[in-house]
């Protein structure tokens, strides 16, 4: 009694953000590793857990380092603050985002950083690829939107007296069917070519960004590395590089093509059917986008709760397995199992909320599009009844409006993931902009 037990790897434990923990008051003592608390007269059993389990289980803690004390009763608070410093400085998904609310200056800074890597000044080959991808995008969307127009012509060509056709498909009709298939295939091929050409732009951007950040981290002074967890640092770099890849692909392969397609469809509807069809289309797009973004923003909290519960369950299981000797020493198997089960219950509730909210989102999107489609079909049917339009025009309206729903189905997912990607990129660019204290 009164002597300090020798524990190996104190320095490594401090770097891993682990602490020496003393059991709550009332826990029986027995044989085992003992350590004397400064300014106390008795020895208590200790165990090592990660920091997040310290604050929630009424343990008292002392951070241990390999620096010897001058006297057993002396107490230096410097070592105790090391762990706090690590947690405060650790780059996380939300540390620099203020819960996802970006200021205008921050968004401008992110945009400039993305452009710097996506449009490098000293690499004209990358610029040519971006221009080629944009050209393929325009051609692909043009062909894709023209498919319903070809189908309309086919229907009109077949909407004649069978006797006049003589029971044989005309050369013109055959050519239109060939053109219909060629337009669909061409649109798909151009889309895949665009993705293949733009892939090098994405990967080059990721490579140069990761290289610059890694160089910056290596050039930092030793105090920077001691104050941060290496695992958290590497995760921040990994999430940030994936974030810029997702933003580039979302903008070039999803958002811009969708906006272009809406513009082309609106132009065709306005030219062939009148301004009222364009008005219905724009109102539908506005309601669809507003509903999708608002519900997706509302669903984010359920996804966050699910992730937190998942992390909690994994943390409880890992801590118990890493400290299995201590768990068995205190006969805490039932307590750890109950704690793990509570985390799983929280995960189940959050997962159910996520699934239910997704069903609500999908149902709302389908209702908006169905009402819009039915409205325009009714308007077209009235025009057919009055002789202003043909049967093929109804098919064309149906094809154009239905075609818009396909890219917009991914709008909610793209919006949610882009928000997270921007948060991750902000943390990464913060690392890139850090300067060492000693240059």
Secondary structure as UniProt FT lines:
FT   HELIX           10..15
FT   TURN            16..17
FT   STRAND          18..22
FT   TURN            25..26
FT   STRAND          34..36
FT   TURN            38..39
FT   STRAND          43..50
FT   HELIX           51..54
FT   TURN            55..58
FT   STRAND          60..62
FT   TURN            72..73
FT   TURN            77..79
FT   HELIX           80..89
FT   TURN            95..100
FT   HELIX           104..118
FT   TURN            121..122
FT   HELIX           124..158
FT   HELIX           162..165
FT   TURN            166..167
FT   HELIX           171..218
FT   HELIX           222..226
FT   HELIX           230..250
FT   HELIX           251..255
FT   HELIX           256..272
FT   HELIX           275..322
FT   HELIX           324..329
FT   TURN            330..331
FT   HELIX           333..385
FT   TURN            386..387
FT   HELIX           391..408
FT   TURN            409..410
FT   HELIX           411..433
//
